[in-house]
């Protein structure tokens, strides 16, 4: 298997890209054992946010032609790069066309995955990436440099096609675009939807509420969000299925769980808010089902809302919080702990109940390392949400714990849903959400791994010990 070592420069020679050599010396990414890809990704995301922050600070980026408030620029840049969609100002009103373009570019780069771009540049520069480390191969979605290059090309192609189709359809259906520019409005919302970023330029601060009765707009936006949350590897597998190839366990598990969550989420939201006059109540039955479906799709994790989130019942908010926490498929533009992680934990619980020692699905056995990874992801994610929500409850005493918890889960899962409290948060609260969005996009496990060695640890054989659990 090619682990990337063949891409290193020859002894005594210079790397093909001087920039790569500078990066190596400045940041110390490489070592004799290889690149700590996780630290590279964190720094890459941070630099992208910094660039966005500086551009949004410029007078040209605001509609008033004045320097933007630093906290507003930082919050917006972080929300865009992490593909979240939480905002402290109305995107269509506060930012100029230049500012909106900056936001859209940040969304696109964040959606494509700065991890992918950073890794590709390091490979091209001759850096040694340890594909043999299961954590690195999982993060990149490939087991060698050739697979990674193919995945990158497929991802770019799928992104271009999906967004182009979305732009054309929205230009037809989304007639009330921001500032009266239908093609720009269509472009902005198509890219934001496919990248699962809940930004909009509708100019009323209510997301897509005015389109609650427009099934065409909601269908296109839901379709783009759904495809973006599937991930390129799953879409590639679906394309190959047409040519007679097998789906594979990972794709089967992702599709089965995604569709199940979509159906269950739609039915539960429909039932919980069926008679709520502030949300589904005034709509006819087809409209209620359509908006329940749309909310179920965008809760994982596009963040576009056709219903007033602040008017939802507590039961409906709880269901949406669960959907947000789960998120989309691993390797997609969505956030959350990921559908794959949830599936592994669900199957592990079922296996234990049935008295089985191993986790099996579709006549295949899930490796124990994947079970450990799923447990770690959920633990770190839940711990982060709990800590942030408790801190917010201390800094934002005037706001309800229900709204603060909802906001925290939305930030961690990079969804963008809000009950409307984001602009009213204190400076400390907004900075805390900036941190939560950043960590949530990268994944708590990625941040933890960045502090450790980037290679698999060789473990000693030790006698087993029984520990009482449950």
C-alpha positions in Angstrom: 0.0 0.0 0.0 1.3 3.4 -0.9 1.5 5.5 2.4 2.6 8.6 0.7 6.3 8.1 1.2 6.9 8.0 -2.5 5.8 11.6 -2.7 8.7 12.8 -0.6 11.5 14.8 -2.3 14.8 13.0 -2.9 17.7 13.4 -0.6 19.5 16.7 -1.2 16.7 18.0 -3.4 14.2 20.7 -2.7 10.4 20.3 -2.5 8.5 21.3 -5.6 6.6 24.0 -3.7 8.6 26.5 -1.7 5.4 27.3 0.2 5.3 23.8 1.5 8.9 24.0 2.7 8.2 27.3 4.5 5.1 25.8 6.1 7.1 22.8 7.3 9.8 25.0 9.0 7.4 27.6 10.4 4.7 25.2 11.9 6.7 22.0 12.3 4.0 19.9 10.8 6.3 17.2 9.7 8.5 14.8 11.7 10.5 11.7 10.9 7.3 9.8 11.6 5.1 11.9 9.4 2.6 14.8 9.5 0.2 15.4 12.3 -2.6 15.9 10.0 -5.0 17.0 12.8 -2.9 19.9 13.9 -2.6 21.0 10.2 -6.4 20.9 9.8 -6.9 23.0 13.0 -4.4 25.6 11.9 -5.8 25.6 8.4 -9.4 26.3 9.6 -8.1 29.0 12.0 -6.2 30.8 9.2 -9.3 30.7 6.9 -11.4 32.2 9.6 -8.8 34.9 10.2 -8.8 35.8 6.5 -12.6 36.0 6.5 -12.6 38.1 9.7 -10.1 40.6 8.1 -12.1 40.8 4.9 -15.4 41.3 6.7 -13.9 44.0 8.8 -13.3 46.2 5.7 -15.8 49.1 5.0 -16.4 47.6 1.6 -18.0 44.5 3.3 -20.7 46.4 5.0 -23.8 48.0 3.5 -23.1 51.2 5.5 -19.6 51.4 4.1 -18.3 51.5 7.7 -15.7 49.3 9.5 -17.5 46.3 10.8 -17.6 45.6 14.6 -14.8 43.0 15.2 -17.1 40.6 17.2 -19.7 40.6 14.4 -17.0 40.0 11.7 -15.4 37.2 13.8 -18.7 35.5 14.6 -19.9 35.7 10.9 -16.5 34.4 9.6 -16.5 31.5 12.0 -20.2 30.6 11.3 -19.5 30.7 7.5 -16.3 28.6 7.6 -17.8 26.1 9.9 -21.0 26.0 7.7 -23.2 26.8 10.6 -25.5 29.7 9.8 -25.9 31.3 13.2 -25.8 35.1 12.7 -25.8 38.2 14.9 -26.8 40.5 12.0 -29.1 40.0 9.0 -26.9 38.8 6.2 -29.0 40.4 3.4 -29.1 43.8 5.2 -25.8 44.3 7.1 -23.4 43.0 4.5 -22.8 44.6 1.1 -22.6 42.4 -2.1 -18.8 42.2 -1.5 -19.4 41.1 2.1 -21.9 38.5 0.9 -19.5 37.2 -1.6 -16.9 36.8 1.1 -19.4 34.9 3.3 -20.3 32.6 0.3 -16.6 31.9 -0.5 -16.0 31.0 3.2 -19.0 28.7 3.1 -17.8 27.0 -0.1 -14.3 26.5 1.3 -15.6 25.2 4.6 -18.0 22.8 2.8 -15.4 21.3 0.5 -13.4 20.7 3.7 -10.2 22.6 4.4 -9.0 19.3 5.7 -9.2 17.9 2.1 -7.5 21.0 0.6 -4.8 21.1 3.3 -4.0 17.4 2.9 -3.9 17.6 -0.8 -1.4 20.5 -0.7 0.8 18.6 1.7 0.8 15.6 -0.6 1.6 17.7 -3.6 4.4 19.4 -1.6 6.0 16.0 -0.9 4.9 15.7 2.7 4.6 12.2 4.2 1.1 11.5 5.3 0.6 8.4 7.4 -2.3 6.7 5.6 -1.5 3.5 7.6 -2.8 5.3 10.7 -6.5 4.4 10.8 -7.3 7.8 12.3 -5.7 9.6 9.3 -7.3 7.3 6.7 -10.7 7.8 8.4 -10.3 11.6 8.4 -9.3 11.7 4.7 -11.7 9.0 3.5 -8.9 7.2 1.7 -6.2 4.6 2.4 -3.5 5.9 0.0 -2.6 8.9 -2.1 -4.3 7.6 -5.3 -7.6 7.0 -3.5 -7.4 10.4 -2.0 -6.8 12.2 -5.3 -9.7 10.3 -6.9 -12.0 11.2 -4.0 -11.0 14.9 -4.3 -11.8 15.0 -8.0 -15.1 13.3 -7.5 -16.0 15.7 -4.6 -15.2 18.7 -6.8 -17.3 17.3 -9.7 -20.3 16.4 -7.5 -20.2 19.9 -5.9 -20.1 21.7 -9.2 -23.0 19.6 -10.7 -25.2 19.8 -7.6 -24.8 23.5 -7.1 -25.3 24.3 -10.8 -28.6 22.4 -10.9 -29.7 24.1 -7.6 -28.8 27.5 -9.0 -30.9 27.0 -12.1 -33.9 25.7 -10.3 -33.8 28.4 -7.6 -33.5 31.1 -10.2 -36.8 29.9 -11.5 -38.6 29.3 -8.1 -36.9 31.8 -5.7 -38.3 34.9 -7.3 -38.0 37.2 -4.3 -34.2 37.3 -4.1 -32.1 39.5 -1.9 -32.1 43.1 -3.1 -34.0 42.0 -6.2 -31.1 39.9 -7.8 -32.7 36.5 -8.6 -29.5 34.9 -10.0 -27.4 36.1 -7.1 -30.0 35.0 -4.6 -30.3 31.6 -6.3 -26.5 31.2 -6.3 -26.1 32.2 -2.7 -28.9 29.9 -1.4 -27.9 26.9 -3.6 -24.3 26.9 -2.4 -25.4 27.5 1.2 -27.9 24.7 1.0 -25.5 22.1 -0.5 -22.8 23.0 2.0 -25.4 22.8 4.8 -24.8 26.3 5.9 -28.0 28.1 7.1 -27.2 31.5 5.7 -29.8 33.4 3.7 -30.2 36.9 2.2 -34.0 37.1 2.4 -33.7 40.3 4.4 -36.3 39.7 7.0 -34.3 37.7 9.5 -36.8 34.8 9.4 -34.9 32.4 7.1 -37.4 30.7 4.7 -40.6 31.3 6.7 -42.1 33.3 3.9 -41.7 30.3 1.6 -43.5 27.9 4.0 -46.3 27.5 1.4 -43.9 27.2 -1.6 -43.3 23.5 -2.0 -41.0 24.1 -5.0 -38.5 26.2 -3.1 -38.6 24.0 -0.1 -38.1 20.8 -2.2 -35.1 22.2 -4.0 -33.5 23.5 -0.8 -34.2 20.2 1.0 -32.8 18.2 -1.9 -29.6 20.2 -1.9 -29.2 19.9 1.8 -29.9 16.2 1.8 -27.3 15.5 -0.9 -24.8 17.7 0.8 -25.3 15.7 4.0 -24.8 12.4 2.3 -21.1 12.9 1.6 -19.2 12.4 -1.6 -18.2 8.7 -0.9 -21.8 7.7 -0.5 -22.9 9.6 -3.7 -20.0 8.0 -5.6 -21.2 4.6 -4.4 -24.7 5.3 -5.5 -23.4 6.3 -9.0 -21.4 3.0 -9.2 -24.5 1.1 -8.1 -26.0 2.0 -11.5 -23.1 0.2 -13.1 -23.9 -3.0 -11.1 -21.4 -2.6 -8.2 -22.4 -3.3 -4.6 -23.2 -0.5 -2.3 -20.9 -1.6 0.5 -21.6 -1.8 4.2 -20.7 1.8 5.0 -23.0 3.3 2.3 -25.8 0.9 3.2 -25.6 1.8 6.9 -25.4 5.5 6.1 -28.4 5.5 3.7 -30.5 3.2 5.9 -30.0 5.3 9.0 -30.4 8.6 7.2 -33.7 7.6 5.6 -35.0 6.2 8.9 -34.1 9.4 10.7 -35.7 11.5 8.0 -39.0 9.6 8.2 -39.1 9.4 12.0 -38.2 13.0 12.3 -40.9 14.1 9.9 -43.6 12.2 11.6 -42.6 13.3 15.1 -42.3 17.0 14.2 -45.7 16.7 12.4 -47.4 15.1 15.5 -45.7 17.4 18.1 -46.7 20.7 16.4 -49.8 19.6 14.5 -52.1 22.1 16.2 -49.5 24.8 17.1 -50.9 28.0 15.7 -47.4 29.6 15.7 -46.0 26.9 13.3 -47.9 24.1 11.5 -51.4 25.0 12.7 -52.4 27.5 9.9 -51.1 25.3 7.1 -53.2 22.6 5.3 -52.3 19.0 5.6 -49.9 18.8 2.6 -48.2 22.0 3.9 -47.8 20.6 7.4 -46.2 17.4 6.0 -44.0 19.4 3.6 -42.7 21.7 6.4 -42.3 18.8 8.8 -40.2 17.0 6.1 -38.2 20.2 5.4 -37.4 20.7 9.1 -36.4 17.1 9.5 -34.0 17.4 6.6 -32.4 20.7 7.5 -32.1 19.8 11.2 -29.2 17.5 10.0 -27.6 20.1 9.5 -28.5 22.8 7.0 -30.3 25.1 9.4 -32.8 26.7 7.0 -36.1 27.1 8.8 -39.5 27.4 7.2 -41.1 27.5 10.6 -40.6 30.0 13.5 -38.2 28.1 15.7 -39.1 30.3 18.7 -42.7 29.2 18.5 -42.1 25.5 18.4 -43.3 23.4 21.3 -40.7 22.1 23.7 -41.4 18.5 22.5 -40.6 19.5 18.9 -37.5 21.4 19.9 -36.3 18.3 21.8 -36.7 16.1 18.7 -34.9 18.7 16.5 -32.0 18.8 19.1 -31.6 15.1 18.8 -31.6 15.3 15.0 -29.0 18.1 15.2 -26.8 16.2 17.6 -26.7 13.2 15.2 -26.1 15.3 12.1 -25.2 13.9 8.6 -23.0 11.3 7.1 -19.3 11.1 7.9 -17.2 13.0 5.4 -20.1 15.2 4.3 -20.7 19.0 4.7 -22.9 18.3 7.7 -21.9 18.4 11.4 -23.0 16.6 14.5 -21.6 13.3 15.8 -22.5 11.8 12.3 -25.0 9.2 11.2 -22.3 6.6 11.1 -21.4 7.1 14.7 -25.0 6.9 15.8 -25.5 3.7 13.8 -22.5 2.0 15.4 -23.6 2.9 18.9 -27.2 1.7 18.1 -26.0 -1.6 16.7 -23.6 -2.0 19.7 -26.5 -1.6 22.1 -28.7 -4.1 20.2 -25.8 -6.6 20.1 -25.4 -6.4 23.8 -29.1 -6.8 24.4 -29.1 -9.9 22.2 -26.2 -11.3 24.1 -23.6 -11.0 21.3 -20.0 -10.2 21.9 -19.4 -8.6 18.5 -21.3 -6.0 16.4 -22.5 -7.3 13.1 -24.5 -5.6 10.3 -25.3 -6.7 6.7 -23.4 -10.0 7.4 -20.2 -8.1 8.2 -18.5 -7.4 11.5 -17.8 -3.8 12.6 -14.2 -3.5 13.9 -13.8 -2.9 17.6 -11.8 0.3 16.9 -14.9 1.8 15.2 -16.9 1.1 18.3 -14.3 2.8 20.4 -14.2 5.8 18.1 -18.0 6.1 18.2 -18.0 6.1 22.0 -15.2 8.7 22.1 -17.0 11.0 19.6 -20.3 10.9 21.5 -18.6 11.4 24.9 -16.6 14.4 23.8 -19.6 15.9 21.9 -22.0 15.5 24.9 -19.4 16.8 27.3 -18.8 19.9 25.2 -22.5 20.7 24.9 -23.1 20.2 28.6 -20.2 22.5 29.6 -21.1 25.2 27.1 -24.8 25.2 28.0 -24.0 25.5 31.7 -21.5 28.4 31.1 -24.1 30.1 28.9 -26.7 29.8 31.6 -24.3 31.7 34.0 -23.5 34.4 31.5 -27.0 34.8 30.0 -29.2 34.9 33.1 -32.0 36.7 31.3 -32.5 33.9 28.7 -34.2 30.5 29.3 -32.1 27.3 29.6 -34.3 25.8 26.9 -33.2 28.4 24.4 -29.6 28.3 25.5 -29.4 24.5 25.2 -31.0 24.6 21.8 -28.5 27.3 20.7 -25.6 25.3 22.0 -26.5 22.1 20.2 -27.1 24.1 17.0 -23.6 25.6 17.3 -21.9 22.3 18.1 -23.7 20.5 15.3 -23.0 23.5 12.9 -26.7 23.6 12.1 -27.7 27.3 12.4 -31.2 26.8 13.9 -32.0 29.4 16.5 -35.0 30.5 18.6 -33.9 34.0 17.9 -31.6 34.7 20.8 -28.2 34.8 19.0 -28.0 38.7 18.5 -29.1 39.2 22.1 -26.3 37.1 23.6 -23.6 39.0 25.6 -20.1 39.3 24.2 -19.0 36.4 26.3 -21.8 34.3 25.1 -21.1 35.0 21.4 -17.4 34.3 21.8 -18.3 31.0 23.5 -20.5 30.1 20.5 -17.6 30.9 18.2 -15.4 28.4 20.1 -18.3 25.8 20.0 -18.8 26.2 16.3 -15.1 25.8 15.6 -14.7 22.7 17.7 -18.0 21.3 16.5 -17.0 21.6 12.8 -13.6 20.0 13.4 -15.1 17.4 15.7 -14.2 17.0 19.4 -12.2 13.8 18.6 -10.1 15.6 16.0 -9.2 18.3 18.5 -8.2 15.6 21.0 -6.2 13.7 18.5 -4.3 16.8 17.5 -2.8 16.9 21.0 -1.6 13.3 20.6 0.8 11.5 18.3 -0.4 11.2 14.7 0.3 7.5 14.6 -1.3 4.4 16.1 0.1 3.4 19.4 1.5 0.0 19.8 -0.3 -1.5 22.8 1.0 -4.1 25.3 -0.9 -7.3 25.9 -2.5 -7.0 29.4 -4.8 -9.4 31.4 -8.5 -8.5 31.2 -10.3 -7.2 34.2 -14.1 -7.2 34.9 -15.7 -3.8 35.5 -19.4 -3.5 36.5 -21.3 -1.3 34.0 -25.0 -0.4 34.1 
